[in-house]
């Protein structure tokens, strides 16, 4: 099969023929139809995540969707031709975390594109597929859409729904209007929350407003924490650091009202450079919850896919109604 292979860090990927992945009894071979490119791929390409990146040569890519090509002899839930999305965190299905619905923190986790060859290829292998793969809604979620959800969107969904417990009417401060931050903005808006987007780029902030943010703050021009407290008359219920630096993490915590919930999605560098300082006394005295959030467990995929499926159906229905109305308005009169 053809694949884009990382042979040397910081060097262009090499397009070449490689051996197809081997099928295991509990695994599935997926013929890939789409694969996104993520900043995490860039970190791997730069050689920054060698702690868990498989030895070179290696195939990156973890935002994957496609069709089942082959199934192992023990597989019960999938057959050839099934449309699927592949989580980027895969559990063994048997550890206490997997069995309690938290496969994203499995004791024996593997990650396609990182710990083994991923999606910059024609085919990939999914181990323990019955407990890891997810069916795509028939005809309602396309492959490109599914792959676009394959990292940043599902990570934001778990962070906002699973960890942040965002509810309708909540004020949510989103620090960072990149991929994860914009996804969080869309998700919280769909839930019925009020999103305040914070970034240093006016262009990104304008886009955040287009996808649902009700307010936008350029943190180069004002103290975002104080501005959020004024806007919300006390502070946000949920704050999320979608970037992973000292300033955005601290501003998120400081923007919260009493008993607020901070969600840390943005990752820092590994080692000492990644050790941030947190305002412990404020967290204690205001009973603030500080929540880490990593990827998304398989158990939460149905909710996310249903949200996207219903939104797509609504958009298509309204688009058809608009076309019908336009045709009715522009049809020549016969009287």
C-alpha positions in Angstrom: 0.0 0.0 0.0 1.0 3.6 -0.4 1.9 5.7 2.7 3.4 9.0 3.7 6.3 7.9 5.9 8.2 9.9 8.5 11.8 8.7 8.1 13.6 11.7 9.7 12.4 14.3 12.1 11.8 17.7 10.5 12.2 16.3 7.0 9.5 15.9 4.4 7.5 12.7 4.5 8.3 10.1 1.9 5.6 8.7 -0.2 6.4 5.0 -0.7 5.1 1.5 -0.9 5.0 -0.2 2.5 3.7 -3.5 3.9 0.0 -3.6 4.6 -1.0 -4.0 8.3 -1.5 -7.5 9.7 -5.0 -8.5 10.9 -5.3 -9.9 14.4 -8.1 -12.1 15.7 -9.6 -9.2 17.8 -8.8 -6.5 15.2 -10.1 -4.9 12.1 -8.4 -3.6 9.0 -9.9 -0.3 7.8 -9.6 1.1 4.3 -9.2 4.8 5.0 -11.3 7.3 3.3 -10.2 10.5 5.1 -7.5 11.5 7.6 -7.0 14.9 9.1 -3.7 16.7 9.8 -3.4 17.9 13.4 -0.9 20.0 15.3 -0.1 16.8 17.3 1.2 15.4 14.0 3.4 18.4 13.7 4.8 17.8 17.2 5.5 14.2 16.2 7.2 15.3 13.0 9.3 17.7 15.0 10.5 14.9 17.2 9.1 16.5 20.4 7.0 13.5 21.5 9.6 10.8 21.2 8.5 9.5 24.6 5.6 7.7 23.1 6.1 7.9 19.4 7.0 4.6 17.7 10.5 4.3 16.3 11.2 5.7 12.8 10.3 5.0 10.1 6.8 5.7 11.2 3.3 6.6 9.7 1.6 9.5 11.4 -2.1 10.4 11.3 -4.8 9.8 14.0 -7.9 11.6 12.7 -9.3 8.7 10.7 -12.5 7.4 9.1 -13.1 4.7 6.5 -14.7 1.4 5.6 -14.1 -1.9 7.2 -12.0 -4.1 4.8 -11.3 -7.2 6.9 -12.4 -8.5 10.3 -10.6 -10.8 12.8 -12.2 -14.1 13.6 -13.3 -12.9 17.1 -15.0 -9.7 15.9 -18.8 -9.6 16.4 -19.8 -6.0 15.9 -18.4 -5.2 12.5 -18.4 -6.5 8.9 -16.8 -5.7 5.6 -18.1 -2.4 4.2 -19.2 -0.8 7.5 -18.5 2.9 7.7 -16.5 3.7 10.9 -14.7 6.4 12.8 -11.5 5.5 14.7 -10.8 7.1 18.1 -7.2 8.2 18.6 -7.1 6.7 22.0 -7.7 2.9 22.0 -8.3 0.9 25.1 -8.0 -2.9 25.7 -11.6 -3.1 26.8 -10.8 -5.1 29.9 -9.0 -2.7 32.4 -11.1 -1.1 35.2 -11.1 2.3 33.3 -12.4 0.8 30.1 -15.0 -1.3 31.9 -16.3 1.9 33.7 -16.6 3.9 30.4 -13.2 5.7 30.5 -11.3 4.0 27.7 -9.4 7.3 27.0 -7.3 6.6 30.1 -6.9 2.8 29.7 -4.0 1.2 31.5 -2.8 -0.3 28.3 -3.7 2.4 25.9 -2.4 2.6 22.3 -2.7 5.5 19.9 -2.7 5.1 16.1 -0.3 7.5 14.5 1.8 7.7 17.7 2.4 4.3 19.3 1.8 2.4 16.1 1.4 3.3 12.4 -1.6 5.6 11.7 -3.7 7.1 8.9 -1.3 8.7 6.4 -1.8 5.5 4.4 -4.4 3.4 2.5 -5.1 1.0 5.4 -4.7 0.8 9.1 -5.3 -1.8 11.8 -7.6 -1.2 14.9 -6.9 -3.6 17.8 -9.7 -4.7 20.1 -12.0 -3.3 17.5 -15.3 -4.4 19.1 -14.6 -2.1 22.0 -12.9 0.7 20.1 -14.4 1.2 16.7 -17.6 3.3 16.2 -20.1 3.0 13.4 -20.9 6.2 11.5 -24.6 7.2 11.1 -25.7 5.9 7.7 -25.8 8.7 5.1 -25.8 11.5 7.7 -22.1 12.0 8.5 -19.6 12.0 5.7 -16.0 10.7 5.9 -14.4 14.1 5.8 -16.7 15.3 8.5 -15.9 12.3 10.6 -12.2 12.8 10.3 -12.6 16.5 11.2 -14.1 15.2 14.5 -11.3 12.8 15.0 -9.2 14.8 17.4 -10.0 18.4 18.2 -13.8 18.1 18.0 -14.1 14.9 20.1 -11.5 16.3 22.5 -13.5 19.4 23.0 -16.7 17.4 23.3 -15.4 15.3 26.1 -13.8 18.4 27.8 -17.1 20.4 27.7 -19.7 17.7 28.2 -17.8 15.0 30.1 -15.5 17.0 32.2 -16.8 20.6 32.3 -20.5 19.5 32.6 -21.6 22.5 30.5 -25.3 23.2 30.8 -27.8 25.5 29.0 -27.4 29.0 30.3 -23.8 28.6 31.6 -21.2 31.2 30.8 -18.2 29.5 29.3 -14.9 31.3 28.8 -12.8 29.6 26.0 -9.1 30.7 26.0 -7.7 30.0 22.6 -9.6 30.2 19.3 -7.7 27.5 17.5 -9.0 24.1 16.5 -10.0 22.9 20.0 -11.2 26.3 21.2 -13.5 26.8 18.1 -14.8 23.2 18.5 -15.6 23.9 22.2 -17.3 27.1 21.1 -19.5 25.2 18.6 -20.4 22.5 21.1 -21.2 24.8 24.0 -23.3 27.0 21.7 -25.3 23.9 20.6 -25.9 23.0 24.2 -27.3 26.4 24.9 -24.4 28.0 26.8 -23.0 31.5 26.4 -19.4 31.4 25.1 -16.9 34.2 25.6 -13.9 33.6 23.3 -10.5 34.9 24.3 -7.5 35.1 21.9 -4.8 37.6 20.8 -6.0 37.5 17.1 -8.9 39.7 16.0 -9.3 37.5 13.0 -9.7 34.4 15.1 -12.1 36.1 17.4 -14.3 37.2 14.6 -14.4 33.6 13.4 -15.3 32.4 16.9 -18.3 34.8 16.9 -19.4 33.3 13.5 -19.5 29.8 15.1 -21.4 30.9 18.1 -19.4 33.0 20.6 -21.6 35.8 22.1 -18.6 37.9 23.2 -15.0 38.1 22.2 -12.0 39.5 24.1 -8.5 40.3 22.7 -6.3 39.7 25.7 -3.6 41.9 24.3 -5.9 44.9 24.9 -7.4 44.1 28.3 -7.3 41.8 31.3 -9.6 39.0 30.1 -10.4 37.7 33.6 -11.6 41.0 34.8 -13.6 41.6 31.6 -15.3 38.2 32.0 -16.2 38.9 35.6 -17.8 42.2 34.5 -19.7 40.6 31.6 -21.0 37.8 33.6 -21.6 39.7 36.8 -19.3 37.6 38.9 -17.5 35.1 36.7 -18.0 32.2 34.3 -19.3 28.8 35.4 -16.8 27.0 33.1 -13.4 28.1 31.8 -11.2 26.1 29.4 -7.6 26.5 28.5 -7.4 25.2 24.9 -3.8 26.3 24.5 -1.7 25.0 27.3 0.5 27.9 28.6 0.8 29.6 32.0 -1.1 32.7 31.0 -4.2 31.1 29.5 -4.5 28.5 32.3 -4.2 31.2 35.0 -6.7 33.5 33.2 -9.2 30.7 32.9 -9.1 29.9 36.6 -9.2 33.6 37.5 -12.2 34.2 35.3 -14.4 31.7 37.2 -17.2 32.4 39.7 -17.3 30.5 43.0 -17.6 26.7 42.4 -16.7 27.2 38.8 -15.2 24.4 36.7 -11.8 24.8 34.9 -11.1 22.3 32.1 -7.4 21.9 31.0 -7.4 20.6 27.5 -4.2 22.3 26.1 -1.1 20.3 26.8 2.2 21.8 27.8 5.7 20.7 26.8 7.0 17.5 28.5 9.4 17.9 31.5 10.1 20.8 33.7 8.9 23.3 31.0 5.4 21.9 31.3 5.0 22.4 35.0 2.7 25.4 35.5 1.9 27.3 38.7 -1.7 27.2 39.8 -3.5 29.6 42.3 -4.1 27.1 45.0 -5.6 29.4 47.6 -8.2 30.8 45.1 -9.1 27.2 44.0 -9.6 26.2 47.7 -11.4 29.3 48.9 -13.8 29.5 45.9 -14.2 25.7 45.7 -13.1 25.7 42.0 -12.9 22.3 40.3 -9.7 21.8 38.2 -10.3 19.1 35.6 -7.9 17.5 33.2 -9.3 16.3 29.9 -7.7 13.9 27.4 -9.2 12.7 24.1 -12.6 11.1 24.5 -13.8 7.7 25.7 -15.7 5.5 23.3 -18.7 5.6 25.6 -19.2 9.3 24.6 -19.1 8.9 20.9 -22.8 8.1 20.4 -23.8 11.4 21.9 -21.3 13.4 19.8 -22.3 11.6 16.6 -26.0 12.0 17.3 -25.5 15.8 17.8 -23.7 16.1 14.5 -26.1 13.8 12.7 -29.1 15.8 13.9 -27.5 19.1 13.1 -26.7 17.9 9.6 -30.2 16.8 9.1 -31.6 20.1 10.3 -29.2 22.1 8.1 -30.2 20.0 5.0 -33.9 20.3 5.8 -33.6 24.1 6.2 -31.5 24.4 3.0 -34.2 22.5 1.1 -36.9 24.8 2.5 -34.9 27.8 1.5 -34.5 26.5 -2.0 -38.2 25.7 -2.2 -39.1 29.2 -0.9 -36.8 30.8 -3.4 -38.2 28.8 -6.3 -41.8 29.7 -5.2 -40.9 33.4 -5.0 -39.1 33.5 -8.3 -41.6 31.3 -10.3 -43.3 33.4 -13.0 -46.9 34.2 -12.3 -49.5 32.5 -14.5 -52.3 35.0 -13.7 
